[in-house]
Amino acid sequence: MTFDYENIAIGTDIEEIDRFEKYCDDKVSPLLKRIYTNSELEYCFKTKFGAKRLAARYCAKEAAYKAMCGFGIKIVNLSEIEVYHDDMGVPQIRLLNEHNKKFKFRVSLSHSQNTAIAQVIAFRVKEKQKSIFRKKCSDGTLRFLIL
Ligand SMILES: CC(C)(COP(=O)(O)OP(=O)(O)OC[C@H]1O[C@@H](n2cnc3c(N)ncnc32)[C@H](O)[C@@H]1OP(=O)(O)O)[C@@H](O)C(=O)NCCC(=O)NCCS
């Protein structure tokens, strides 16, 4: 079995939840806007677990940042990394920048009373290999199609 190590990278992060408590009382803090997207903030603040969820998402962003460094790419703003949820409620990650279509992610989040943690695996999407087709036309000429 061969494995494509060059196109996979991982990242992990862990944070103390109490660092995020203050933002539950200051939901309009500019710092929040710099780190989280509007839909992330909406998700975090819709229950009483705001600080845990902020912390877990911060971990996910830092973990994704680390994974992207594995590809030699530095994400400038953490708000370019978004945690969202699929129909089953499973957290997912996407990039909100020019790299969006080039990378896919798997993320796992967890929080205890005091700490939050996230692990991220990043996959570089391989460019589809182009094929060259040769077609002989009725006038005898050859045409090459690249698909
Ligand atoms: C989903 C589940 C595994 C989460 O585990 P938990 O110990 O309650 O909580 P954790 O702190 O470890 O994880 C919470 C994170 O899991 C994520 N999560 C939720 N559902 C998920 C799923 N189906 N798959 C992956 N991740 C999921 C959430 O994003 C959540 O973080 P958030 O609240 O910040 O969004 C748990 O709620 C569950 O459904 N377990 C199934 C087994 C069961 O029913 N046990 C209880 C009776 S014995």
The ligand as a Gaussian input file, in Angstrom:
#p B3LYP/6-31G(d) Opt

LIG

0 1
 C      -21.393000      13.518000      20.065000
 C      -20.795000      13.040000      21.405000
 C      -19.828000      11.891000      21.112000
 C      -20.034000      14.232000      22.049000
 O      -19.315000      13.777000      23.179000
 P      -19.275000      14.580000      24.563000
 O      -18.356000      13.851000      25.487000
 O      -20.674000      14.856000      24.990000
 O      -18.667000      16.007000      24.210000
 P      -17.202000      16.410000      23.723000
 O      -16.804000      17.591000      24.500000
 O      -16.224000      15.276000      23.700000
 O      -17.466000      16.806000      22.200000
 C      -18.272000      17.892000      21.900000
 C      -18.097000      18.210000      20.462000
 O      -18.391000      17.078000      19.634000
 C      -18.837000      17.580000      18.377000
 N      -19.828000      16.642000      17.844000
 C      -21.141000      16.625000      18.046000
 N      -21.695000      15.596000      17.401000
 C      -20.699000      14.971000      16.746000
 C      -20.628000      13.837000      15.911000
 N      -21.720000      13.126000      15.604000
 N      -19.437000      13.459000      15.412000
 C      -18.323000      14.163000      15.703000
 N      -18.309000      15.241000      16.530000
 C      -19.494000      15.624000      17.050000
 C      -19.477000      18.931000      18.609000
 O      -18.992000      19.844000      17.679000
 C      -19.083000      19.269000      20.051000
 O      -18.429000      20.492000      20.181000
 P      -19.272000      21.853000      20.254000
 O      -20.306000      21.695000      21.322000
 O      -18.243000      22.875000      20.606000
 O      -19.860000      22.017000      18.896000
 C      -21.896000      12.571000      22.383000
 O      -22.743000      13.642000      22.694000
 C      -22.697000      11.410000      21.849000
 O      -23.666000      11.570000      21.124000
 N      -22.273000      10.184000      22.210000
 C      -22.932000       9.001000      21.717000
 C      -22.910000       7.943000      22.783000
 C      -23.982000       8.229000      23.787000
 O      -25.121000       8.470000      23.451000
 N      -23.564000       8.193000      25.056000
 C      -24.422000       8.575000      26.143000
 C      -25.168000       7.434000      26.749000
 S      -24.175000       6.114000      27.298000

